Structures are given as structure tokens and as C-alpha cells.
């Protein structure tokens, strides 16, 4: 999903438009996560970028999407660009040192 979102709407107030944008993005992510995984893939991961426009985008984590949409609303931006691209993800094992540290803390 590559899209420039606008907060301007003739009938809806700005906070409701922000909520509808968050809902649209959440619905897209859920739809992508429900697709069948290829054999060698553990989960669907996402590459996300956010900015005032496409040229000034920065990389963000998928968990930060709602936060940046809320910030754009508070800052008073009229439009912003959001890119969410799905990619296959493969889980990796933790190094032995981290496992020992976790066991030590428990």
C-alpha cells in the first residue's frame, strides 16, 4: 500500500478522519497477514515508510503507524504519505548468550 492520505473531508471532523485512516491501514495489514504463507516463511513482515510527502519519507516500524498518524493529526498536516509493503519473514534463533542472560534473570 502506497498512499497519500488527506485529513480534509467535507462532512467528517478531523479526529474521525484520523480514525478511519488508522482503520484502513489496520484492515490492510490484517488482510495481508491472513494470506497463505509460502513453505519456507514463518510470518509476514512489513516494510513501512512515513513522511509529509513521498520524497521526504523515513523508515518506521509497523507498530509505530498509529502513533505517526496521531502525530500528523496533532501537527495539523493536511496530507501525509504512508507506505506499507509486505515481505516474507523468517524467525532466527537467539544467540546462546542472550538465552543464558534471560534464564539468569528468571
JOVENQUI-V831010 format. One record per residue. RES is the residue in three letters. D_FIRST is the distance of its C-alpha to the first C-alpha in Angstrom with 2 decimals. Layout:
RES|D_FIRST + RES|D_FIRST
This chain:
UNK|0.00 + UNK|3.78 + UNK|6.20 + UNK|9.88 + UNK|11.36 + UNK|15.08 + UNK|17.81 + UNK|20.14 + UNK|21.04 + UNK|24.49 + UNK|25.40 + UNK|23.46 + UNK|24.46 + UNK|22.23 + UNK|22.21 + UNK|21.15 + UNK|18.22 + UNK|17.16 + UNK|17.64 + UNK|15.60 + UNK|12.56 + UNK|13.22 + UNK|13.73 + UNK|10.50 + UNK|8.58 + UNK|11.51 + UNK|11.41 + UNK|7.96 + UNK|9.43 + UNK|12.68 + UNK|11.73 + UNK|10.46 + UNK|13.61 + UNK|15.82 + UNK|15.34 + UNK|18.49 + UNK|18.95 + UNK|20.63 + UNK|24.21 + UNK|24.09 + UNK|21.04 + UNK|21.67 + UNK|18.31 + UNK|14.53 + UNK|13.61 + UNK|10.54 + UNK|10.35 + UNK|9.48 + UNK|10.49 + UNK|11.80 + UNK|14.25 + UNK|16.04 + UNK|14.58 + UNK|12.68 + UNK|16.10 + UNK|17.06 + UNK|14.22 + UNK|15.53 + UNK|14.52 + UNK|14.53 + UNK|14.91 + UNK|12.81 + UNK|16.00 + UNK|16.05 + UNK|13.02 + UNK|15.44 + UNK|18.04 + UNK|16.27 + UNK|15.26 + UNK|18.95 + UNK|20.18 + UNK|18.45 + UNK|20.17 + UNK|23.45 + UNK|23.41 + UNK|23.13 + UNK|20.17 + UNK|19.46 + UNK|15.87 + UNK|13.49 + UNK|10.36 + UNK|7.79 + UNK|5.57 + UNK|5.15 + UNK|6.09 + UNK|8.72 + UNK|12.22 + UNK|15.66 + UNK|17.93 + UNK|21.71 + UNK|24.04 + UNK|26.83 + UNK|30.28 + UNK|31.55 + UNK|34.40 + UNK|37.85 + UNK|38.57 + UNK|35.75 + UNK|36.92 + UNK|40.48 + UNK|39.50 + UNK|37.68 + UNK|40.75 + UNK|43.03 + UNK|41.29 + UNK|41.54
